[in-house]
Amino acid sequence: MSQHNSDFPISEVTGRPHSKPGQEFVKLVEESRADRELCDYLDSFSVFVANLVLVHRQKSGLTQAELADKADITQESISQIESGFGGAKLEAIDKVFRVLGVKLANSKQDEITVEMLN
């Protein structure tokens, strides 16, 4: 490995420093926002719920199967919710939120705040 000004080692394949964890994803999201249709999708409520469930599930250390078991729904339902493509039943989302301790509090008519109960 050669000397470089990075905290990450040089890739033997590319000869460039490895990127920071998550850096490629951030770049992908930034590039995706240039596409108006894709930007609208990323800002949709179903993607918001998907990200919320995914982050809180991972924070809780649960697999999709474990969360499904605790919420008394199928693992397929968890996967559908986390995919962000819509079609997930509100009853299933409600059960998942309860298990994860996620509560939506409406402090103003045009604003929703997400709170963790645990």
Buried (B, 14 or more C-beta within 10 A) or exposed (E): EEEEEEEEEBEEEEEEBEBEEEEEEEEEEEEEEEEEEEEEBBEBEBBBBBEBBBEBBEEBEBEBEBBBBBBEBBBEBBEBBBBBEEEBEEEBBEBBBEBBEBEEEEEEEEEEEEEEEE
